[in-house]
Every structure is written in structure tokens, then in C-alpha cells.
Amino acid sequence: MTINKTEDGSTLVLALEGRLDTTTAPELEAVLKESLDGVGTLVLDMEGLVYLSSAGLRVILGAQKQMNRQGNMVVRYVNDTIMEVFEVTGFTDILTIE
């Protein structure tokens, strides 16, 4: 997986490409841990994401919980495959998806 990080003031955009699974979820978790201080808005751009596992869902849920305390989180450009995962797991009720 590739993570492209862009910061604009208090907004952090993480563009994810490839597979977010058991192997790559710790990488995203590490980037989030080191990057979220002072962030008011976190944007997860999933346009290039082709696969999402339960390990990836756990990291996304953790990010959502942290951003609930310090700002807001938006998930953008979700393809049909990833949206189906969000719908089946109930994440559509938790996340702000644009």
C-alpha cells in the first residue's frame, strides 16, 4: 500500500492506494499516530484503494474515535467494493463518507 500525505493548515489528507490489510494496516496506524497532533480535519482519500480487510477497518475505526475527540474525519472517493465492506460492517453509520 502507498500512503500519500498532504497537510494544509489543520487539515491532513491521506490518499491510500493498493490494499489495506493485515500486512499494511500497521503502516497506516503508524502514520496516523505520528501525524494527528493538531489536526482538525482528517481526510482519507480511498480513490486508489482496491481492498480493505478487518485489520484496515480497525485502524479506520481508531482514527475515527480519535478525530471524534479533536475534530472530524471524512472518507472520500470510496469505490463500490470498499463501500460494500462499509455497508456490511455498519461503518456507513459511523463514518462521514463523501
C-alpha positions in Angstrom: 0.0 0.0 0.0 1.1 3.5 -0.7 0.1 6.4 1.6 0.4 9.9 0.2 0.2 12.6 2.9 -0.8 16.2 2.3 -1.1 18.8 5.0 -3.0 22.1 4.6 -3.2 24.0 7.9 -5.1 21.9 10.3 -6.3 19.5 7.6 -4.5 16.3 6.9 -5.3 14.3 3.7 -4.1 10.7 3.5 -4.5 9.2 0.0 -4.5 5.4 0.2 -3.5 3.2 -2.8 -3.5 -0.6 -3.0 -4.5 -3.0 -0.3 -5.3 -2.1 3.3 -5.0 -5.5 5.0 -3.2 -7.3 7.9 0.2 -6.6 6.3 -0.3 -2.9 5.6 -2.7 -1.8 8.4 0.2 -1.2 10.9 1.8 1.2 8.4 -1.3 3.3 8.3 -1.7 3.1 12.0 1.9 4.4 12.4 1.4 7.3 10.0 -1.8 8.3 11.8 -0.2 8.1 15.3 2.7 10.4 14.2 0.5 12.8 12.2 -2.7 13.5 14.1 -1.4 16.0 16.7 -3.1 19.4 16.0 -5.2 18.0 13.1 -8.7 19.4 13.0 -9.9 17.5 9.9 -8.6 14.2 8.7 -9.5 13.2 5.1 -9.0 9.6 4.0 -8.9 9.6 0.2 -9.7 6.0 -0.9 -9.8 6.5 -4.6 -6.8 4.2 -5.2 -7.8 1.6 -2.5 -8.7 -1.8 -4.0 -9.1 -4.0 -0.9 -10.0 -3.4 2.7 -9.8 -6.1 5.4 -10.9 -6.2 9.0 -7.4 -5.1 10.1 -7.9 -2.0 8.0 -11.3 -1.4 9.4 -9.9 -1.5 12.9 -7.3 1.2 12.0 -10.0 3.4 10.4 -12.2 3.0 13.5 -9.4 4.0 15.7 -8.8 7.1 13.6 -12.5 8.0 13.7 -12.5 7.7 17.5 -9.5 10.0 17.9 -10.9 12.5 15.4 -14.2 12.5 17.3 -12.3 13.9 20.2 -10.3 16.5 18.3 -12.1 17.4 15.1 -13.7 15.5 12.3 -12.9 12.8 9.8 -14.1 12.4 6.2 -13.8 9.4 3.9 -13.8 10.3 0.2 -13.8 8.6 -3.2 -14.9 5.2 -2.0 -15.3 2.7 -4.8 -18.2 0.2 -4.9 -16.1 -2.7 -3.4 -15.0 -0.7 -0.4 -18.5 0.8 0.1 -19.9 -2.7 0.2 -17.5 -3.6 3.0 -18.5 -0.4 4.9 -22.2 -1.2 4.4 -22.0 -4.8 5.5 -20.0 -3.9 8.7 -22.2 -0.9 9.6 -19.3 1.6 9.1 -21.7 3.7 6.9 -23.4 4.7 10.2 -20.1 5.6 11.8 -18.2 7.4 9.1 -18.8 10.5 7.1 -18.5 9.3 3.5 -18.4 11.8 0.6 
